[in-house]
């Protein structure tokens, strides 16, 4: 049953902001640029957790991860932890293996 008073999922809402596919394409471009610039890592997570947003800032899009968003916490094998929106995480995971840094 759909609750008309409940906002759409964060993943859908995040991608719908600013014009649907245009926003998604902009997110891919922005995340790819951060990977190429070395601001996002090029490595698989050692451990990954999914849960409700904690209010922190997504390292990929630099927007807050609200409580109704899905937050992905990624422990990196080289140390450190990054936090991303689920949609941003999906883009990052798909893009980093295709990025040649150099």
N, C-alpha and C positions, 0 to 999 in steps of 0.2 A: 504494500500500500504506500502511496506517495503522500507525504505530509506537505501540504501547500505552504505551511509556515516555516518549513525548514529550508535554509538556503541550499543551493546546489553544492555538490561536492567541491572541495577546494581545487581539485585538479581541473575540473571543468571551468570553474569560475576564473581560475588563474589564466587559463588559455583563452577564455572569452574576452578578457580585458583588452581593449584597444583594437578590436577587430578580428577576432577568431584566428584564421590561418595566418594573417599578417603578424599577429602577436607571437604565434608559435614559431613562425619563420624568423622573427626578430630575436626570439629567445635562443634559437639554434645558433644564429649568427653571433649573438653576444657571448654565449657560452663557449662557442668555438674560439672566438677571439681571446677569451680569458685563458683557455687551454694553451693556445699558441704563444701567448705572452708569458706563460708560466705562472699565472695567478690561480689556476686550477690544476690539480695534479693529473698526471698521466699514469694511473695505476689502479688496480682493482682494490676494493675495500678488503681489509683483513676480516672485519666483522661489520655487519650492517643491521641496524634496528629501524623499525617503522613504528610510529606512534603519533599521537596528537601533537600539534605544534606547541612549542614552549614560549613563543614570543620572540625568539632569537631571529637573527637576520640570515637569510639564505646566502651562501657564499657565491652562488651562481648568478642570481638576479638582483641581489642586494635589497630585496623586499622582506618585510617581516613575515615570519611563518606563524600565522594565527592559530588559535586553539582548534579551529574547525578545519585546518589544513592538515594533510598528512606530512609529517616531518621524517626525513630519512637521516639517520646519524650513521656516519661512515668512519670507522676507525681505519686509518691508513697504515699499511705495513711499514712505512718509513717513519711512523710516529705522527701523532696529532689526530684530531677528529674534525671532520667537516660536517655541517648540517645544511640540508637542502630541502626545498619543496619536492614532493614526489615527482611532479612533472619535470622539474629542473634536473633531478637525479637521473630520470630516464633519458633525457637529452644528453647529459654529461657521459653516462655509461655508453651510449651509442656513438658519441662523437670522439672521445679521447683516443680510442685506438686508431682512428683515421687521421689524426693530426700529427704532422711532422714538425717537431719543434727544432728550430735550427736557424 
